[in-house]
């Protein structure tokens, strides 16, 4: 009788452990998915397909070049999380309010979160500079206000205010812009500003150190 009781206890314990392990595995499986890429995939398209924040998706795949996604590549799709959209927005708004600073630029009071001294170059819509055509990372037409960034430093979609440059092809004094493009040479605290005109004209921009105010 004693042996039977012990066997029952061991069996119950084993079942409990097996259940815990299976639950843990199921949770881990639910937390992360793996997507097998095609030649037409981009992080932007996958973020829309799986309803995952673009920058969260890119952070989950730090070794993958956003400009070199090819067929067969394995991409991790992080969980979207259980928090409601309103809760996330409220928390973000509260955090943003706490970190907001202001500065007067060109007669305007600009509310910003972070100021970055960035190394800047300029690019155009020429085919030589844009292998995928005159569009940004999201497929939008290139325009004044398009800025190529390193998403690890400035997340894609971030609103910016650019100033401190010297170039006739950009608004005098400063302008609002959005981080909507990337480039293989854009790493760290470096940005590439879209300008109109020819490559020869853009070359006059050279390399400048400018002020980038991160607005959100």
Secondary structure as a PSIPRED ss2 file (coil, helix, strand):
# PSIPRED VFORMAT (PSIPRED V4.0)

   1 X C   1.000  0.000  0.000
   2 X H   0.000  1.000  0.000
   3 X H   0.000  1.000  0.000
   4 X H   0.000  1.000  0.000
   5 X H   0.000  1.000  0.000
   6 X H   0.000  1.000  0.000
   7 X H   0.000  1.000  0.000
   8 X H   0.000  1.000  0.000
   9 X H   0.000  1.000  0.000
  10 X H   0.000  1.000  0.000
  11 X H   0.000  1.000  0.000
  12 X H   0.000  1.000  0.000
  13 X H   0.000  1.000  0.000
  14 X H   0.000  1.000  0.000
  15 X H   0.000  1.000  0.000
  16 X H   0.000  1.000  0.000
  17 X H   0.000  1.000  0.000
  18 X H   0.000  1.000  0.000
  19 X H   0.000  1.000  0.000
  20 X H   0.000  1.000  0.000
  21 X H   0.000  1.000  0.000
  22 X H   0.000  1.000  0.000
  23 X H   0.000  1.000  0.000
  24 X H   0.000  1.000  0.000
  25 X H   0.000  1.000  0.000
  26 X H   0.000  1.000  0.000
  27 X H   0.000  1.000  0.000
  28 X H   0.000  1.000  0.000
  29 X H   0.000  1.000  0.000
  30 X H   0.000  1.000  0.000
  31 X H   0.000  1.000  0.000
  32 X E   0.000  0.000  1.000
  33 X E   0.000  0.000  1.000
  34 X E   0.000  0.000  1.000
  35 X E   0.000  0.000  1.000
  36 X E   0.000  0.000  1.000
  37 X C   1.000  0.000  0.000
  38 X C   1.000  0.000  0.000
  39 X C   1.000  0.000  0.000
  40 X C   1.000  0.000  0.000
  41 X C   1.000  0.000  0.000
  42 X C   1.000  0.000  0.000
  43 X H   0.000  1.000  0.000
  44 X H   0.000  1.000  0.000
  45 X H   0.000  1.000  0.000
  46 X H   0.000  1.000  0.000
  47 X H   0.000  1.000  0.000
  48 X H   0.000  1.000  0.000
  49 X H   0.000  1.000  0.000
  50 X H   0.000  1.000  0.000
  51 X C   1.000  0.000  0.000
  52 X C   1.000  0.000  0.000
  53 X C   1.000  0.000  0.000
  54 X H   0.000  1.000  0.000
  55 X H   0.000  1.000  0.000
  56 X H   0.000  1.000  0.000
  57 X H   0.000  1.000  0.000
  58 X H   0.000  1.000  0.000
  59 X H   0.000  1.000  0.000
  60 X C   1.000  0.000  0.000
  61 X C   1.000  0.000  0.000
  62 X C   1.000  0.000  0.000
  63 X C   1.000  0.000  0.000
  64 X C   1.000  0.000  0.000
  65 X C   1.000  0.000  0.000
  66 X C   1.000  0.000  0.000
  67 X C   1.000  0.000  0.000
  68 X C   1.000  0.000  0.000
  69 X C   1.000  0.000  0.000
  70 X C   1.000  0.000  0.000
  71 X C   1.000  0.000  0.000
  72 X C   1.000  0.000  0.000
  73 X C   1.000  0.000  0.000
  74 X E   0.000  0.000  1.000
  75 X E   0.000  0.000  1.000
  76 X E   0.000  0.000  1.000
  77 X E   0.000  0.000  1.000
  78 X E   0.000  0.000  1.000
  79 X C   1.000  0.000  0.000
  80 X C   1.000  0.000  0.000
  81 X C   1.000  0.000  0.000
  82 X C   1.000  0.000  0.000
  83 X C   1.000  0.000  0.000
  84 X C   1.000  0.000  0.000
  85 X H   0.000  1.000  0.000
  86 X H   0.000  1.000  0.000
  87 X H   0.000  1.000  0.000
  88 X H   0.000  1.000  0.000
  89 X H   0.000  1.000  0.000
  90 X H   0.000  1.000  0.000
  91 X H   0.000  1.000  0.000
  92 X H   0.000  1.000  0.000
  93 X H   0.000  1.000  0.000
  94 X H   0.000  1.000  0.000
  95 X H   0.000  1.000  0.000
  96 X H   0.000  1.000  0.000
  97 X H   0.000  1.000  0.000
  98 X H   0.000  1.000  0.000
  99 X H   0.000  1.000  0.000
 100 X C   1.000  0.000  0.000
 101 X E   0.000  0.000  1.000
 102 X E   0.000  0.000  1.000
 103 X E   0.000  0.000  1.000
 104 X E   0.000  0.000  1.000
 105 X E   0.000  0.000  1.000
 106 X C   1.000  0.000  0.000
 107 X C   1.000  0.000  0.000
 108 X E   0.000  0.000  1.000
 109 X E   0.000  0.000  1.000
 110 X E   0.000  0.000  1.000
 111 X E   0.000  0.000  1.000
 112 X E   0.000  0.000  1.000
 113 X C   1.000  0.000  0.000
 114 X E   0.000  0.000  1.000
 115 X E   0.000  0.000  1.000
 116 X E   0.000  0.000  1.000
 117 X E   0.000  0.000  1.000
 118 X E   0.000  0.000  1.000
 119 X E   0.000  0.000  1.000
 120 X E   0.000  0.000  1.000
 121 X E   0.000  0.000  1.000
 122 X E   0.000  0.000  1.000
 123 X E   0.000  0.000  1.000
 124 X C   1.000  0.000  0.000
 125 X C   1.000  0.000  0.000
 126 X C   1.000  0.000  0.000
 127 X H   0.000  1.000  0.000
 128 X H   0.000  1.000  0.000
 129 X H   0.000  1.000  0.000
 130 X C   1.000  0.000  0.000
 131 X C   1.000  0.000  0.000
 132 X C   1.000  0.000  0.000
 133 X C   1.000  0.000  0.000
 134 X C   1.000  0.000  0.000
 135 X E   0.000  0.000  1.000
 136 X C   1.000  0.000  0.000
 137 X C   1.000  0.000  0.000
 138 X C   1.000  0.000  0.000
 139 X C   1.000  0.000  0.000
 140 X C   1.000  0.000  0.000
 141 X E   0.000  0.000  1.000
 142 X C   1.000  0.000  0.000
 143 X C   1.000  0.000  0.000
 144 X C   1.000  0.000  0.000
 145 X C   1.000  0.000  0.000
 146 X E   0.000  0.000  1.000
 147 X E   0.000  0.000  1.000
 148 X E   0.000  0.000  1.000
 149 X C   1.000  0.000  0.000
 150 X C   1.000  0.000  0.000
 151 X C   1.000  0.000  0.000
 152 X C   1.000  0.000  0.000
 153 X C   1.000  0.000  0.000
 154 X C   1.000  0.000  0.000
 155 X C   1.000  0.000  0.000
 156 X C   1.000  0.000  0.000
 157 X C   1.000  0.000  0.000
 158 X C   1.000  0.000  0.000
 159 X E   0.000  0.000  1.000
 160 X E   0.000  0.000  1.000
 161 X E   0.000  0.000  1.000
 162 X E   0.000  0.000  1.000
 163 X E   0.000  0.000  1.000
 164 X C   1.000  0.000  0.000
 165 X C   1.000  0.000  0.000
 166 X C   1.000  0.000  0.000
 167 X C   1.000  0.000  0.000
 168 X C   1.000  0.000  0.000
 169 X C   1.000  0.000  0.000
 170 X C   1.000  0.000  0.000
 171 X C   1.000  0.000  0.000
 172 X C   1.000  0.000  0.000
 173 X C   1.000  0.000  0.000
 174 X C   1.000  0.000  0.000
 175 X E   0.000  0.000  1.000
 176 X E   0.000  0.000  1.000
 177 X E   0.000  0.000  1.000
 178 X E   0.000  0.000  1.000
 179 X E   0.000  0.000  1.000
 180 X E   0.000  0.000  1.000
 181 X E   0.000  0.000  1.000
 182 X C   1.000  0.000  0.000
 183 X C   1.000  0.000  0.000
 184 X C   1.000  0.000  0.000
 185 X C   1.000  0.000  0.000
 186 X C   1.000  0.000  0.000
 187 X C   1.000  0.000  0.000
 188 X C   1.000  0.000  0.000
 189 X C   1.000  0.000  0.000
 190 X E   0.000  0.000  1.000
 191 X E   0.000  0.000  1.000
 192 X E   0.000  0.000  1.000
 193 X E   0.000  0.000  1.000
 194 X E   0.000  0.000  1.000
 195 X C   1.000  0.000  0.000
 196 X C   1.000  0.000  0.000
 197 X C   1.000  0.000  0.000
 198 X C   1.000  0.000  0.000
 199 X H   0.000  1.000  0.000
 200 X H   0.000  1.000  0.000
 201 X H   0.000  1.000  0.000
 202 X H   0.000  1.000  0.000
 203 X H   0.000  1.000  0.000
 204 X H   0.000  1.000  0.000
 205 X H   0.000  1.000  0.000
 206 X C   1.000  0.000  0.000
 207 X C   1.000  0.000  0.000
 208 X E   0.000  0.000  1.000
 209 X E   0.000  0.000  1.000
 210 X E   0.000  0.000  1.000
 211 X E   0.000  0.000  1.000
 212 X E   0.000  0.000  1.000
 213 X E   0.000  0.000  1.000
 214 X E   0.000  0.000  1.000
 215 X C   1.000  0.000  0.000
 216 X C   1.000  0.000  0.000
